[in-house]
Amino acid sequence: QNSFDNMKLSLLAISSLSLASASLTDSLRRRLSFESIAGYAPGTQVTDHCAIDLDQAAIEQELAKQTDSSFQAAATVYNQGGSSKSYAQITLSTPLSSSIQKDAVIVGKTADGGQSVGKSYASYSEGTTAIKMQYQTSDVQATHVTCKVGGLPTDLQTTAGCLAGSGSVTIGGTDYSYNYDPTTDNNNGRTIAGFSTDAGQKMRLSCEGCPYPDHLYSYNYYGVDDYGHKWVTAALNGEKTTFAKGNADFGIYTKAGRAEAVKKGTVFFNIFQYVIREFEDALDDCDRGCDLDECNDDAVHAWDEGVCFYTGSIEAQDGATSDGKLLHQLADKRCQNYKTCGKNGGELEGMSKLNHDLSALYAKGKFQLQTKKCDEARQTTREITKLLYIPF
């Protein structure tokens, strides 16, 4: 009888573990339904974040023309963006009749009469007339947003989904007439310049884990938080930097040389540090006591953003392109120089071993965050950060 009872208990234990495992699997599967990012399966929607490389591509397009006006156009994209976190700045004819919360749904019409859907960029109090409607983004990377204006050259803009210049929007069941200029008031809340200009607050002063050590290395060397922005701006304008150390005089370079300094600065300085920042932010958000069904969604989202800013959208789902603009592509270029391509290295073409290794660590870190293993995720982040420096 005792043996039979023990066997029943064992079977019940196995059954319970199986159910728990199935529950965990179902919970995690819900977060694995998005397009891959060069082989990595994000747990949240980050198509809008991955699109930041389209701004980099636009900058490079203008720099390649090597004229004064094209350098100014590149500076406009750099500072104003165009491809990520698009919003319309509209003025209501009558003030808000009640306050609205950030992310409140806003619905209007496009110039062609189609529906334009978005959400409130921020919370606004009753009586407000100037509001921002952030355009809805989709899970499909190629068409992640249908209104892209900002600082982009006209030939790179997408306007089919932009709000009409005037009309009516519905917010919380109430209709409001509005007006705005679609050519100047469709802007962007995420820019490559902002990755650096916000570095002080987001990486040294105001984050839970501040100061982040990798940013601090550069801050202690250059003497400023926004060293990337100052480098890029000086290169665009042909001016000298005024750092504590590591200065450059771009006045002695041709436009070809300055263009290279801009291209490298935007990715190697601004974006590189922000990639690390997102992984650190994920650790700050990691909660060991979260409910498994909704476990660490904010942390996973920040983690996914870090992968996006490293990889970009041009790399697509398999990462096999040679047209990428961010750090993922840099690693793939360097592996051809040092015969470190391929999953095991030793090859002269294909994805770099570094990117294969990073992709595995990205997946590992995401799973650790989803399963409340915050200490293990911190160790994984340290491994990732060390690898990120290799292509330089």
N, C-alpha and C positions, 0 to 999 in steps of 0.2 A: 504493500500500500504506500509506504514512504517513497519507494522508488518511483511509483506512478505519480504521486503528488509532485515529486521533484521534477519529473519529466513535464508535467502540466505547467509548473511554474516556469521552467525553461522555455517552453513553447510560447507562453504568454509574454515572457521577456523579449524573446526574438520578435514576436508579433508587434510588441510595443515599439521596439527599435525600428522595425520596418516601417510602421506607420509614421514615426517621427521623421525617419529619413525621407519618406514620401512627401510629408508635409513640407520639409525643408526644400526638397527638390522642386515641388510645385511653387513654393514661394520664390525660389531663385529663378525658375523658368520664366516667371512673369517679367523678370528683368532682363531676359535674354532674347527679346523679340525685335531688337533694333538692328539696323544695318551695321555690319562690321566696319571697324576702322583699321584698315591694313591688317586684318586677321584678328583684331581684338573685338570681343563682343561687349559693347557697353551695356550697363544696366539701366541707363536713363536716356532721354532724348537730348542729344548734344549736337545735332546737325548745325544749329546756328553758331555754335562755338567753333566747330571744325572749319567753318567757312572763312575764318580769319585769314587763311592762306590766299583767298581770292583778292584780298586787299594787298597782300605782298606781291602777287602776280601783277596787279594793276600798277603798283609802284615800279616794279621792274620794267614793265612795258613802257612807262613814261621815261624812266632813266635811260633806256636804250636809245631814245631819240637824241639825247645829248644836246638839248637846246635850253636856253634860259626859261622859256615858257613851259617846256616839258618837266624841268626840275621843279618849277612852281606847282605844276599839276601833280607831280609825285608827292610833294609836300602836303598838298591838299588831301590826297588820299590817306597819307600817313597820319595826319592830324584829325581828319574828320571821319575816316572810315567809309563804309558804304555797303559792306557785305554781311555784317554781323550786328545783331540786336537793333534792327531797323524800327523806327517809330515815326509817327506823324505828330508834329506840334500844331495843334489846332486851337482856334479861339471860338468859344461858344457864344452865340448871340445873346443867350440868357444864362445867368449863373447856375451852377449846380443847385438843385432844390434840396439835396441832402448830400452828406459826405459819401464818398466811395472808397473802397479799399483797393490796395494794390492787387493787380491781377483780375479785377472785375471785368467781365466780358463787355466788349464794345463792338457794335455791329453797324456798318455803314455801307455805302455803295461806291463802286469804282466809277471812273469816267464813262465806261461802257455800260453801266447799269448792273454789273455783276456785284456779288456780295464781297465786302471787304471786312474780314473779322480780325479782331485783335483783343488786347486787354489793357487795362490801365497800367501805365508804366510805374506809377507810384500811388500812394494814397492821397486823396484830395479832399479838402474840407468843403462844407456847404458854402456856397457863394463864389467858388472859384470859377474863372472863365477860361484860363489857359491850361490845357491839359495835354498830356502825351498819350497817344494810343500806340502801344507796341504791337507790330504786326504778328499774326499767328505764324508759327513755324510748323513744318511737317516732319515726319519721320524719314522722308525721302531726301537724301542729301542733294541730289541734282536739282531739285526744285524746293529747297528748304524754305524759301520765302519768295513771295512774288512782288515785293516792292523793295528795290535796292537802288538808292540814289546817293544820299550823303555827299561825299567828295569825289565820287567816281566820275571818270570821263564819260561823256554822253554815250559813247559806243559800248560801254560796259554796264550801263544802267538797265534795270528791269522795272517797268512801271505798270504792268498789267494789273497787279493787285493793289496798287496805291489807291488811297481814298481820292474821290473826286475833289476838285478845288473848293466846292461848296456843296451843301446838302444837309442831310440830317443823320445823326448817329443815335443809336438806342443804347442807353446805359441803365441797367436796373429797371427796365420796363418803362422808362421815361425817354421821350424823344427830344433831342436838342438840335437846333440849327447851328451850323458852324461854318467857318471859312478858314482857308490857309492857302499858301502858295506851294503846290506840289514840287516845284523845282528847287525851292530853298528851305522848305520846312519839313522835308522827309530826311531825317538825320539818323545818326547811329550812336548807340550807347556803349559800343565796344570798339576800340581802336588800337592799333599797334602802338601809337604814342602813349595811350592811356596805360598800357602795361608798365611803362616806365614812370610816367608822371604820378601814378598812384602807388608806386613802390614803397615810399616812405611809410604811409599809413598801413598798407596791406602786408608789408613784410618786416617792418622794423618797430613800428610804434603801437599799432592798434589791434593786432591780431592776438588771439588767445595764446598762441605759442611764440609770440614775438620775443626777441628778434629771431627770424629764421636764419640759421647759420650761413647758408650759402649766399644770401643777399648781404649779410654782414661782412663777408670776406671782401666783396666788391665795394661796399660802402666805406670800409676802413681804408681801402686803397685809393679810391677816387675822391673820397671826401664828401660825396653827395649821393643821395638816394637815386636821383633820376639821371645817372651818368649815361645810360643808354640814350635817353631822349636828347641830352645835350650833345652827345657824339653825333647822332643822326642829324640833328638840326645844324650843327656846325658843318658837317659834310655837305648837306644840301645847299647851304649858303656860302660855302667856300671861306669859312672863318676858322679861328683858333678856338680850341677848348681851353677851359681854365680850371682844370682839375688840380687836386693836391699832387697827384702823380699821374703818369701815363698820358700826357697831353699830345695833341696832334695839331698841326697847322695845315688845314685843308686849302688854304690860299695858294699853296705852292703846287697843288695837284691839278691836272686837267680834269675835265668833266668825266672822262672814263675812270680815272682814279677815284674821284669823289663818288661816282656811282657805285663802285665796289665797296667803298666804306659805308655807304648807306645800306646797301643790300646785306652786308655782313652785320652791321650794327642792329638793324631791325630784328634779325633772327638770333644772332649770337648773344646780344645784350638784352633787348627788350623781351623777346618771346622766351628765350632760354630760362631766364629767371622766373618768368611767370609760370612756366611749366612746373618748376619745382615748387613754386608758391601754391599751386593747386593741390599737389600731393600733400604738402604740409597742412593746407586748409582742411583736407579730408581727414587728416589725423586729429585736427582740432575739433572736428564735428563728430568724430567717432564716439558712440555711446554704448557702453557695455550693458546698460540696462534697458535698451530699446526692445519694443515688441517685435518678435521675429517677422511677422507679416509685413511690417513697415520698417524693417530694421535699417537704420542708418542710410535712408534714402538721400539725405543731404550730403553725407560723407561720400557715398558712391557717386553722386552727381559731380561733386568736386573732383573726384578721382578721374571720372570719365572726361571731364574738362581738361585735365592735365594731359591725358592721352591725345585729345583733340588738338591741343595747342602744340604738342610735339609733332603730330602727324599731318594734320590738315585734311582737307576734303579731296584734293586732287589725287592723293594716293589711292582713293577709292577703297573698295572692300578687301582687296587682296594685297595692296601695297606694291604692286609689280611695275608701276609706271616709272619712267625716268624724268617726268615733268614736275615732280613735287617741288615745293618751295621752302619747306621748313626743315626741322632737324632730322626727321626720318630720312629725307632724301640726302642730307649731308652724310649720314652714316652709310648709305648705300653707295654714294660716290667714293667715299674713303676706302670702302672694302675692295674696290677695284684697284686702288693704288697699292694696297698691302696684302692682297690675296686672302681676304678674310670674309668673303661672301659665302652664302650657303648656310644651312642650318648648323653644320659642324665646322664651318670655316674651310679654308683651303681652296676656295673657288674664286674666279675672277669676275663673275657676273651673278646677277640675281640679288635677292635681298641679303643684306649683311647679317652675319652671325649676331652682331650686336642687336639688331632689330628683332631677330628671332628670340634672343634671350630676354629682351625687354618686354616683348609681347607676352611671354610666359609669366614674367614677374607682374605685369599689369593685371593679368587674369588672377594670379595668386593674391595680389593685394585687394582686388575687388571682392573676392570670396571671403577674405579675412574681415573686411569691413562689414559685409553682409551678415556674417556669423558672429559679430561682436568681439572678434579677436584683435582688439586695438593694439596691444603690445606687439603682436606678431606683424601687424600691418606697418607698424613703425619700423621694424627691422627690415621689412621688404622695401620700404621707402628708402632706407639708407642704401640698400643694394642698388636700387634704381638710380639714385642720385650719383653714385660713384660711376656707374656705366655711362651716364649722360655726358660726362666730360670727355670720354674717349675720342670722339671724332675731332675734337679741337686739337 
